[in-house]
Amino acid sequence: MAENTLRLTMAQALVRYLAAQFVEINGKTERLCAGGFGIFGHGNVTCLGEALFNHREDLPLWRGQNEQSMAMAAVGFAKQQLRQRFMFATTSAGPGTTNMLTSAGIAHTNRLPLLMLSGDTFVTRLPDPVLQQVEHPSNPSLSVNDAFKSVTRYWDRITHPAQLLSSLPAAIATLVDPADCGPVFLGLPQDVQGWAFDYPAVFFEPGTHYLRRQAADARELQTAVERLKSAERPLVIAGGGVQYSLATTELREFISRHQIPVVETIAGRANLIYSDDLNCGPIGVTGSNSANNLAKEADVLLAIGTRLQDFTTGSWTAFAEDAQIISLNVGRHDAGKHRSLPVVGDAKLTIPSLSDALGSFSAPSSWVAKAASERAAWDNYLTENTSTKGTDGSNRPMSYAQVIGAINEVCADEDRVVAAAGGLPAEVTANWRTKSVGSVDVEFGFSCMGYEIAGGWGARLGHQEDHPDGDTIVFVGDGSYMLMNSDIYSSVLTGTKMIIVVCDNGGFAVINKLQNNSGNESFNNLIADCKLAVEPFAVDFETHARAMGANAETVQSIDELKEAFGRAKQSDRTYVISLKVDAFEGWTQEGHTWWEVGTPEVSNSERVRKAHVDWEAGRSAQRKGV
C-alpha cells in the first residue's frame, strides 16, 4: 500500500466518506448525513453491515420494520431538517430493494434528499442466477435496481471500488444542491462491496458543505420588477421552496413592506403563521375561498418556490387567463412553467433584491382591503366548520375538520403536524391555523398512503433535536394506518415519541366521495362496500397500538379527544388516540377549485353521464399552453 493511501473495501470506503461529510448550519458544523435506517439481508449484511458497525457512533443506524417505511422515515427527517441534512436507507437485494421505490417517488416529487444503498447481483456473474435475482436473458446487466432510474436524481451501480472516487462526490453534490436536490440510488454488487482498493487518504478528509445561493439574473429581475410595478392586484403564492431556502423572514418582510397579499401552497403551509395580516390562506383544490377568490382576480402572480402542481393551480383554472405569472425558483424547470416569467435564483437572496428594486411600491389599498375581507370571511367559515355544533345549535356528525380544530386548539406552538394522502391532507391544509413557522408537513406531492406514521418517526428524530419540548402530531386515516403502521413499534423502541390521531371512517372515504361525486356508485372503497365473506367490522386500533408498545385509548367525542390529547402530552412514549368520524358528512365544502380527473364520456348510467358533462364544464376556465 502506498504511503498516502488507505486500503479499504468498497463498503468501508463508502461509509468512511459519508462520515467525513459535514454541513454548516447557523454557524454550527454538523454531520451532513445524520445516520440511516437499515434492514440487513444477504445482500448488505456481510460487507456494508461490517462497515456500518465500525462507524455506528458517527452514523447511527436505526433498524426499520419495512424497507418502504424506513426510507419514508428518512424522507420525513430530510423535510423536517429543511433539506440541510439527510439520512440513508440500506436494503439487501430483490424485494427489499423494490420496497423502496415508493419512497424514492416521494423524495423525487418533493425534491428531498434521500440516499439509498442497496445490494446488487455479482459483477463477476460466477454464481448466477443468485437468490432474488430477476433474470433478463437479453440483458444480463439489468437488475431490479434499474427500476429506480425513473425516481432518482442520481443513479449509479458501483462495479469497481475505484468508482467511488467519482460517484460519491457526485451523489453528495446532488443531495445538497438546491436546484437538483433529490434521491440518490447506489447499487452495491455483493462481490464488489468486499473488494479492496488503495484509496487516496485525502479522499476521506473532512469536507464541509453549505447551502448554495444563486443570485438571479439582473435582466430577469428587472423584468419582474417592471411587471410587479404595473400590477393593480398582485398576489404572492408561497411554496415549500421558501422554507427550504430559509426565506420565511424575507417573505414576511417583503409582503409587509409592499402590502401584497400572500397565499400558501400545500408544501408551503406554515411559511407564515395564521395571524399574519396578509396571510390569506391556502390556495387550490383543497384551499380556501379567500385564497382562490384572490387568485381568480389577481393580474400578477408572484410564485415563489413552488412547482405549481395541479392542486395549487386547480388544474390551471385557479387564475385568470390573462394573469401574468412571475416564477421565482432556484430550479429552471419550475421557473418556466405556463408562460411564466422565470426568475431563476435563491429565494432568500432574491426576495430582498426584488424588494429593494420595487422601492416604495405598494399594492393598491382597495386590493389590500379586499384581501382582508376575504381573509375574515374564511376565518369565520373555519370557526363554523370546526365546531361540533351546527348553525342551528344541533350536534353535527364527527368530522375530520372537528378533529383538526380540536387538536389545533390544544396543541403547543412548537408542535409539528404530519399528514399525507386520503382526506386528511385536504382537511389539514384547509382547517389548520398555523401557530409557528415550519410546523406543518402535509405530504401531498406524491400523495403517498403510509407516509404518515413512518414520516412522522423520521421527522421526530430531527424535531426532537431542535424542539425538545414540542411534539410531532400525526393525523392518519384508518386506510393509511392499515397500510403501514409498524413504525409505531419503531418509535417506541427508539424512544422517539409521537402523538398519533387515527380517524376511522370505515375505509377509503375520500375516494368514495370522489366516486360518488363523479356519478359512480360506492364500490370497493368503504369496507362495507367491498366483497366480503363476513359482516364488516371495525379494527380495534387501540389494542393494536398497545400491542406494539404504545400507550393508546379510544374516544367518543371531541371533548374526550381534547382530554386524551392532554394525557398524550404527558406520555413518555408514542400515544395513539383512535376515534370514529363520519364517512359522508362533515367534509369541508368551501375553498375548492376545479380539479381535472378522467370521467367516462360514455356510460350506461345517467348519473355518470351527467357528472361527466358537469365536470367538463369546469374546463372552460383552464389556461391553455405551456
matplotlib code that plots the C-alpha trace (Angstrom):
import matplotlib.pyplot as plt

x = [0.0, 1.3, 2.2, -0.7, -3.4, -5.7, -6.6, -10.3, -13.1, -15.6, -18.2, -15.7, -14.6, -18.3, -19.2, -15.9, -16.5, -20.1, -18.9, -16.4, -19.0, -20.2, -22.6, -22.6, -25.9, -26.3, -22.6, -22.6, -20.9, -22.9, -22.5, -24.2, -25.5, -27.3, -27.2, -29.5, -32.2, -31.4, -32.7, -30.0, -30.1, -27.5, -27.0, -25.8, -25.1, -21.6, -19.7, -21.8, -23.0, -19.4, -18.5, -21.6, -20.8, -17.4, -18.9, -22.0, -21.2, -20.7, -23.6, -26.2, -28.2, -31.9, -33.4, -36.7, -39.6, -40.2, -37.9, -40.5, -41.4, -37.7, -37.0, -40.1, -38.7, -35.5, -37.7, -39.6, -36.3, -35.0, -38.1, -38.0, -34.4, -35.3, -33.1, -29.9, -29.2, -30.1, -30.3, -29.6, -31.6, -29.9, -31.6, -30.4, -31.5, -34.5, -37.8, -36.1, -34.8, -38.0, -39.9, -38.1, -39.4, -42.4, -40.2, -37.9, -41.0, -41.9, -38.4, -38.1, -41.5, -40.8, -37.2, -35.9, -32.5, -32.6, -29.6, -30.5, -27.8, -28.9, -27.2, -27.0, -26.1, -22.5, -20.4, -18.4, -21.7, -19.9, -22.8, -25.6, -28.5, -28.5, -31.2, -33.7, -32.2, -34.7, -33.1, -33.3, -31.9, -31.4, -29.7, -27.8, -26.7, -30.2, -31.5, -34.4, -32.2, -32.6, -36.2, -35.0, -33.8, -37.2, -37.5, -34.0, -31.9, -28.7, -28.3, -25.2, -24.0, -20.6, -18.8, -15.3, -14.1, -12.3, -15.6, -16.4, -13.8, -16.1, -19.5, -19.7, -18.8, -21.4, -24.0, -23.3, -23.5, -27.0, -28.1, -27.1, -27.8, -30.9, -32.0, -31.2, -31.9, -33.5, -33.0, -29.7, -29.5, -26.3, -26.4, -23.7, -22.9, -22.3, -18.8, -17.6, -18.7, -15.9, -13.2, -10.3, -8.6, -5.9, -7.8, -6.0, -6.1, -7.1, -10.4, -11.5, -10.5, -13.5, -15.5, -17.9, -20.9, -23.3, -26.5, -25.5, -27.3, -27.7, -28.3, -31.0, -30.0, -30.2, -32.4, -34.9, -35.1, -35.6, -38.4, -40.1, -39.9, -41.5, -44.3, -45.0, -45.0, -47.7, -49.9, -53.2, -54.0, -50.7, -50.6, -47.8, -48.0, -45.6, -44.4, -42.3, -39.1, -39.5, -38.8, -36.0, -34.3, -34.7, -36.5, -39.6, -38.4, -37.6, -41.1, -42.8, -40.8, -41.5, -45.2, -45.3, -43.2, -45.2, -48.6, -49.0, -51.4, -49.9, -51.4, -49.7, -49.4, -49.8, -46.0, -45.8, -48.1, -46.5, -44.4, -46.4, -48.3, -52.1, -52.3, -50.1, -52.4, -51.6, -51.8, -54.9, -54.9, -54.1, -54.7, -56.1, -58.2, -58.0, -57.5, -59.7, -62.3, -60.1, -57.0, -58.9, -61.1, -58.0, -56.2, -59.0, -58.8, -55.1, -53.4, -49.9, -48.9, -45.5, -45.0, -42.0, -40.5, -43.4, -43.6, -47.2, -48.8, -52.4, -53.7, -52.1, -53.4, -56.7, -55.5, -54.8, -58.3, -57.5, -56.0, -57.4, -56.4, -54.6, -53.0, -49.2, -47.1, -43.6, -41.9, -39.0, -37.4, -34.0, -34.9, -35.0, -37.6, -40.1, -39.4, -40.6, -44.0, -47.1, -45.8, -44.2, -41.6, -38.7, -36.5, -34.0, -32.5, -32.4, -35.4, -33.5, -31.1, -33.5, -36.6, -34.7, -33.2, -36.7, -38.0, -35.2, -35.8, -39.6, -38.8, -41.9, -44.3, -47.4, -50.4, -53.5, -55.3, -58.6, -56.9, -55.5, -58.9, -60.5, -57.8, -58.7, -62.4, -61.8, -59.5, -62.1, -64.8, -62.7, -61.8, -65.5, -66.1, -63.3, -64.8, -68.1, -66.6, -64.5, -67.4, -69.3, -72.5, -74.4, -75.7, -79.0, -77.3, -77.7, -74.8, -73.0, -71.6, -68.0, -65.7, -62.0, -62.4, -63.7, -60.8, -58.3, -59.8, -59.7, -56.1, -55.2, -56.8, -55.0, -51.6, -48.5, -47.0, -43.8, -45.7, -45.4, -48.1, -47.7, -50.3, -50.4, -52.9, -56.6, -58.9, -56.7, -54.2, -57.1, -58.7, -55.5, -54.5, -57.8, -58.6, -55.3, -54.4, -50.7, -49.1, -45.4, -43.3, -42.4, -44.8, -46.8, -45.8, -48.6, -47.0, -49.3, -46.8, -46.7, -49.9, -48.5, -50.5, -48.4, -46.1, -47.9, -46.5, -43.2, -42.6, -43.6, -41.0, -38.2, -39.5, -39.5, -35.8, -35.0, -37.7, -36.7, -33.2, -34.4, -37.6, -37.2, -40.4, -42.5, -44.4, -44.8, -48.6, -49.6, -53.0, -53.8, -56.9, -57.8, -56.9, -53.3, -52.9, -53.8, -51.3, -48.3, -48.2, -45.2, -43.1, -45.3, -43.2, -40.0, -40.8, -41.3, -38.1, -36.1, -37.7, -39.0, -42.4, -45.2, -48.9, -50.9, -54.6, -56.3, -59.5, -61.6, -64.2, -64.5, -62.3, -61.1, -63.8, -62.4, -62.1, -65.6, -66.6, -64.8, -66.5, -69.9, -69.3, -68.4, -71.8, -70.5, -71.9, -69.9, -67.7, -64.6, -63.6, -65.6, -65.2, -68.9, -69.0, -66.3, -66.6, -66.7, -67.2, -68.4, -70.2, -67.9, -66.3, -64.1, -60.4, -59.5, -56.8, -56.3, -55.5, -53.3, -51.2, -50.8, -49.5, -46.7, -45.8, -47.6, -50.0, -53.4, -57.1, -60.3, -62.5, -66.1, -66.3, -64.3, -64.3, -62.8, -60.3, -59.0, -58.7, -56.9, -54.5, -53.5, -52.7, -50.8, -48.7, -47.7, -46.9, -43.3, -43.8, -45.8, -49.5, -52.3, -55.8, -58.5, -61.9, -64.6, -65.5, -68.4, -67.6, -70.3, -71.0, -68.7, -66.3, -65.1, -67.4, -65.8, -62.5, -62.3, -61.2, -62.0, -59.7, -59.2, -59.9, -60.9, -64.6, -66.4, -67.6, -69.9, -71.8, -75.0, -75.5, -77.4, -75.7, -72.2, -73.1, -74.4, -71.4, -69.1, -70.9, -70.8, -67.2, -66.1, -67.9, -65.1, -62.6, -63.8, -61.6, -58.5, -55.4, -54.0, -50.4, -47.2]
y = [0.0, 3.4, 5.8, 8.2, 5.7, 3.6, 0.0, -0.4, -2.4, -0.6, -0.7, 0.6, 3.4, 4.4, 4.6, 6.4, 9.0, 9.6, 10.0, 12.7, 15.0, 17.9, 20.9, 24.3, 25.4, 28.7, 28.8, 25.3, 22.4, 19.1, 15.8, 16.1, 12.5, 12.1, 8.3, 5.9, 3.2, -0.4, -3.8, -6.4, -9.4, -11.4, -8.5, -6.0, -7.5, -9.1, -6.2, -3.0, -4.2, -4.6, -1.1, 0.5, -1.4, 0.2, 3.7, 3.2, 6.2, 8.6, 7.3, 5.8, 3.0, 2.6, -0.7, -0.4, -2.8, -2.3, -1.1, 1.3, 2.9, 3.3, 5.2, 7.2, 8.0, 9.3, 11.5, 12.8, 13.6, 15.5, 17.6, 18.5, 19.4, 21.7, 19.6, 20.7, 17.2, 13.7, 10.1, 6.9, 3.7, 0.4, -2.8, -6.2, -7.0, -8.1, -7.4, -5.4, -3.0, -2.7, -1.9, 1.4, 2.5, 4.3, 6.2, 7.3, 8.6, 10.8, 12.2, 12.8, 14.5, 16.7, 17.5, 15.9, 14.3, 10.5, 8.2, 4.6, 1.9, -1.5, -4.7, -5.9, -9.0, -10.1, -8.3, -11.5, -13.3, -16.5, -17.6, -16.5, -16.8, -15.9, -15.7, -12.9, -12.2, -11.3, -12.6, -10.8, -13.2, -10.5, -8.1, -9.8, -6.5, -5.5, -5.9, -4.7, -1.8, -0.3, 0.4, 3.3, 5.3, 6.9, 8.1, 9.3, 12.4, 10.4, 6.7, 4.5, 1.0, 0.6, -2.0, -1.4, 0.1, 3.0, 4.2, 5.7, 8.4, 10.0, 8.6, 9.6, 13.3, 13.4, 11.8, 14.2, 17.2, 16.0, 15.6, 19.2, 21.1, 23.4, 23.0, 19.4, 18.0, 14.6, 11.0, 9.2, 5.4, 3.4, -0.2, -2.2, -5.5, -8.1, -9.1, -5.5, -4.5, -6.6, -5.9, -3.8, -0.8, 1.6, 4.9, 8.2, 9.3, 12.8, 11.4, 10.9, 14.3, 16.2, 18.2, 21.0, 21.8, 24.8, 26.0, 27.3, 30.6, 31.6, 35.2, 36.0, 37.3, 41.1, 41.2, 38.6, 40.5, 43.9, 42.5, 41.0, 44.4, 46.2, 43.6, 43.9, 47.7, 47.6, 45.3, 46.5, 43.2, 41.5, 38.2, 36.1, 32.3, 30.9, 27.3, 24.9, 26.3, 29.3, 27.2, 25.2, 28.5, 29.6, 32.6, 32.8, 36.0, 37.6, 36.7, 38.2, 41.4, 41.6, 41.3, 43.7, 46.4, 46.2, 45.2, 42.3, 39.6, 36.1, 32.6, 29.3, 26.0, 22.7, 22.3, 25.9, 25.6, 27.3, 29.7, 32.2, 31.9, 32.2, 35.6, 37.4, 40.1, 39.4, 35.6, 34.9, 31.1, 28.0, 28.1, 25.5, 22.4, 21.9, 25.5, 28.4, 30.7, 33.6, 32.5, 31.2, 34.3, 36.5, 34.2, 34.4, 38.2, 38.8, 40.3, 39.5, 36.4, 36.1, 32.4, 31.8, 28.3, 26.3, 23.8, 24.8, 21.4, 20.8, 21.0, 24.5, 25.7, 24.0, 22.1, 25.6, 27.0, 29.0, 32.0, 34.4, 33.5, 36.8, 36.8, 37.2, 34.8, 35.5, 32.3, 32.9, 29.5, 28.0, 25.3, 26.4, 23.7, 25.0, 28.7, 28.5, 26.7, 28.0, 31.1, 32.3, 35.0, 33.0, 34.4, 31.7, 32.3, 31.6, 33.0, 34.2, 36.1, 37.3, 38.4, 41.3, 42.3, 42.3, 44.3, 46.9, 47.3, 47.8, 50.7, 52.3, 50.3, 49.0, 47.2, 49.5, 49.9, 48.7, 45.3, 45.0, 45.7, 43.0, 40.6, 41.5, 41.0, 37.6, 36.5, 37.5, 35.6, 32.5, 32.7, 32.8, 29.7, 27.8, 28.6, 27.2, 24.2, 23.0, 23.4, 20.4, 22.4, 23.4, 26.9, 25.8, 24.6, 20.9, 18.4, 17.8, 14.4, 13.9, 15.1, 15.5, 19.3, 19.0, 16.7, 19.0, 22.1, 20.5, 19.4, 22.8, 24.5, 22.5, 21.8, 23.9, 26.4, 24.3, 21.1, 19.8, 18.2, 15.4, 14.2, 12.5, 11.0, 10.5, 13.1, 14.4, 16.4, 18.4, 18.9, 19.8, 22.2, 24.0, 24.0, 24.2, 27.6, 27.6, 28.6, 28.6, 28.7, 25.3, 23.4, 21.6, 18.7, 17.7, 15.2, 15.7, 15.9, 12.1, 11.8, 8.7, 6.5, 5.1, 8.1, 9.5, 7.3, 6.4, 10.0, 11.1, 8.8, 10.3, 13.8, 13.3, 12.2, 15.6, 17.6, 16.5, 17.8, 21.3, 21.4, 19.0, 20.4, 20.1, 17.0, 15.5, 15.0, 12.5, 12.6, 9.3, 7.7, 4.1, 3.2, 4.5, 3.1, -0.4, 0.0, 0.9, 1.2, -0.8, 2.3, 2.8, -0.1, 1.6, 4.8, 3.0, 1.0, 4.2, 6.5, 8.7, 9.7, 10.7, 11.6, 9.7, 10.6, 7.8, 8.9, 5.9, 6.4, 2.8, 2.7, 5.0, 7.5, 10.4, 8.3, 7.0, 10.7, 11.3, 8.1, 9.4, 13.0, 11.6, 9.8, 6.3, 4.0, 3.3, 0.3, -1.2, 1.9, 1.8, -1.6, -2.1, -1.8, -4.4, -8.0, -9.7, -13.1, -11.7, -8.7, -5.6, -4.8, -2.1, -2.6, -2.1, 0.4, 1.0, -2.7, -2.9, 0.1, -1.2, -4.5, -2.5, -0.9, 2.4, 4.0, 4.2, 5.0, 5.3, 8.4, 9.0, 12.8, 16.0, 16.8, 13.4, 13.9, 17.1, 15.4, 12.4, 14.8, 16.2, 12.7, 12.1, 15.2, 13.8, 10.3, 9.1, 7.2, 7.2, 7.7, 6.7, 8.2, 6.5, 7.8, 7.4, 10.1, 10.2, 8.9, 11.0, 14.2, 16.9, 17.3, 20.9, 22.2, 25.5, 26.6, 24.1, 24.8, 22.6, 19.6, 17.6, 13.9, 11.5, 10.8, 8.4, 10.1, 7.1, 5.2, 3.2, 5.3, 8.6, 9.9, 9.2, 10.9, 14.0, 14.1, 14.0, 16.9, 18.9, 18.1, 19.0, 22.4, 23.4, 23.2, 26.5, 28.4, 26.2, 28.1, 26.8, 26.3, 25.8]
z = [0.0, -0.9, 1.9, 1.3, 0.7, 2.8, 1.8, 2.4, 1.0, -1.2, 1.6, 4.2, 1.9, 1.2, 4.9, 5.8, 3.2, 4.4, 7.9, 6.8, 5.3, 7.3, 6.9, 8.4, 9.8, 11.6, 12.3, 13.7, 11.9, 12.0, 10.2, 6.8, 7.0, 10.3, 10.1, 8.5, 8.5, 7.7, 7.2, 6.7, 4.4, 2.5, 0.0, 2.5, 5.9, 5.5, 3.9, 4.3, 7.7, 8.8, 7.7, 9.4, 12.6, 12.8, 12.3, 14.4, 16.6, 13.7, 11.6, 13.9, 12.3, 13.1, 12.3, 10.4, 10.2, 6.5, 3.7, 2.3, 5.7, 6.8, 3.6, 4.2, 7.7, 6.0, 3.8, 6.8, 8.5, 5.5, 5.2, 8.9, 8.5, 5.6, 3.2, 5.1, 6.3, 5.1, 6.1, 4.2, 3.9, 3.2, 2.0, 0.9, -2.6, -4.6, -2.8, 0.0, -2.6, -4.7, -1.5, -1.5, -4.9, -3.5, -1.0, -3.8, -5.6, -2.6, -2.4, -6.1, -6.3, -3.3, -4.2, -1.0, -0.3, 0.3, -0.1, -0.9, -0.6, -2.0, -2.6, -6.3, -8.2, -8.6, -11.1, -11.9, -12.6, -11.4, -9.1, -11.4, -11.1, -7.4, -4.7, -5.5, -8.9, -11.7, -14.8, -18.2, -20.8, -23.4, -20.9, -18.1, -16.7, -15.8, -12.2, -10.2, -9.1, -12.6, -11.7, -9.6, -12.6, -13.1, -9.5, -8.7, -9.4, -9.4, -10.1, -10.3, -9.9, -8.3, -10.4, -9.1, -5.8, -7.6, -8.9, -5.6, -6.2, -8.7, -7.8, -4.1, -4.7, -7.5, -5.2, -2.4, -4.8, -5.8, -2.2, -1.2, -4.4, -4.1, -7.7, -8.4, -4.9, -4.8, -4.1, -4.9, -5.5, -5.4, -6.4, -4.5, -6.1, -3.4, -4.5, -5.1, -1.6, -0.3, -2.8, -1.5, -3.1, -2.2, -1.7, -1.6, 2.1, 1.0, -0.2, 3.4, 4.7, 6.3, 3.9, 4.9, 2.7, 2.9, 1.3, -2.1, -3.0, -6.6, -7.4, -10.0, -13.5, -13.5, -16.6, -15.3, -12.0, -13.7, -15.9, -12.8, -11.1, -14.1, -14.2, -10.5, -10.6, -13.3, -11.1, -9.7, -8.0, -7.2, -5.2, -3.8, -4.0, -1.4, -1.9, 0.0, -1.5, 0.7, 3.7, 2.1, 1.2, 4.9, 3.5, 5.6, 7.3, 3.9, 2.7, 5.6, 5.3, 1.6, 1.8, 4.8, 3.0, -0.2, 1.2, -1.1, 0.0, 0.1, -0.2, 0.5, -1.4, 0.4, 0.6, 1.6, 4.6, 7.6, 5.7, 7.7, 10.9, 10.7, 12.5, 9.9, 8.5, 4.8, 5.1, 3.0, 3.4, 1.3, -2.5, -4.9, -5.0, -1.2, -0.4, 0.9, -0.6, 0.5, -1.5, -4.5, -4.8, -4.8, -7.2, -9.7, -9.7, -9.5, -12.5, -11.5, -9.5, -7.9, -7.4, -5.0, -4.5, -6.0, -8.8, -9.5, -9.4, -10.2, -6.6, -6.4, -9.8, -9.8, -12.9, -14.2, -13.7, -10.5, -12.3, -14.9, -18.5, -18.9, -15.4, -15.6, -13.6, -12.3, -11.0, -8.6, -8.2, -7.8, -10.4, -14.0, -14.8, -12.3, -13.0, -16.6, -16.3, -18.1, -19.8, -16.5, -16.5, -14.9, -12.2, -11.5, -8.2, -4.5, -2.6, 0.5, -1.7, -4.4, -2.4, -0.8, -4.2, -5.6, -2.7, -3.0, -6.7, -6.1, -3.8, -2.4, -4.5, -2.5, -3.7, -4.0, -0.7, -2.3, -3.1, 0.4, 1.8, -0.4, 0.8, 4.4, 3.8, 2.2, 5.0, 7.6, 5.8, 5.6, 9.3, 10.2, 8.0, 9.7, 13.1, 11.9, 10.1, 13.0, 15.5, 16.9, 16.6, 13.5, 12.9, 14.4, 17.6, 16.8, 17.1, 13.8, 12.7, 13.9, 11.1, 10.2, 10.5, 14.1, 15.0, 13.4, 15.0, 18.4, 18.2, 16.8, 19.8, 22.5, 20.9, 21.7, 19.3, 18.9, 18.0, 14.4, 12.3, 9.8, 7.3, 3.9, 1.4, 1.7, 3.0, 5.9, 3.8, 2.3, 5.7, 7.5, 4.7, 4.8, 8.5, 10.4, 11.9, 11.8, 15.2, 14.2, 11.1, 9.6, 11.8, 9.1, 6.9, 4.5, 2.0, -0.9, -3.7, -4.2, -2.1, -0.5, 1.8, 4.6, 4.8, 7.9, 10.7, 9.0, 8.0, 11.5, 13.0, 10.8, 11.4, 15.1, 15.1, 13.7, 15.5, 19.0, 18.4, 17.6, 19.7, 22.6, 24.2, 21.1, 19.9, 16.5, 15.8, 13.1, 11.6, 9.9, 8.5, 9.1, 5.5, 5.7, 9.2, 7.9, 5.0, 7.2, 10.9, 12.1, 12.9, 16.0, 17.2, 15.9, 17.7, 21.0, 20.6, 19.8, 22.3, 19.5, 20.8, 18.5, 19.1, 16.5, 15.9, 14.0, 12.3, 11.4, 8.7, 7.7, 4.6, 1.9, 2.4, 0.4, -2.7, -2.1, -2.1, -5.4, -6.7, -5.8, -7.0, -10.4, -10.6, -9.6, -7.0, -3.9, -4.7, -3.1, -1.1, 2.2, 3.9, 3.8, 0.0, -0.6, -1.5, 2.0, 3.4, 6.8, 8.2, 8.1, 11.4, 12.8, 13.7, 17.4, 16.8, 20.5, 21.2, 18.1, 19.1, 22.6, 21.2, 19.6, 23.0, 22.6, 25.0, 23.4, 24.0, 22.1, 22.5, 21.5, 21.3, 20.6, 24.3, 25.1, 22.3, 23.9, 27.3, 25.7, 23.9, 27.3, 28.5, 25.3, 26.0, 29.4, 28.0, 27.9, 24.7, 21.5, 22.2, 19.8, 20.0, 18.0, 17.1, 14.5, 12.0, 9.6, 6.1, 4.3, 6.3, 7.6, 4.7, 4.2, 1.4, 0.7, -0.7, -3.6, -7.2, -10.2, -10.5, -13.6, -13.4, -16.1, -16.2, -18.6, -21.8, -22.4, -19.7, -19.1, -16.0, -16.4, -13.2, -14.6, -18.0, -16.2, -13.9, -17.0, -18.6, -15.3, -14.7, -18.2, -17.9, -15.5, -18.2, -19.7, -17.3, -17.9, -19.1, -22.3, -23.4, -21.5]

ax = plt.figure().add_subplot(projection="3d")
ax.plot(x, y, z, "-o")
ax.set_aspect("equal")
plt.show()
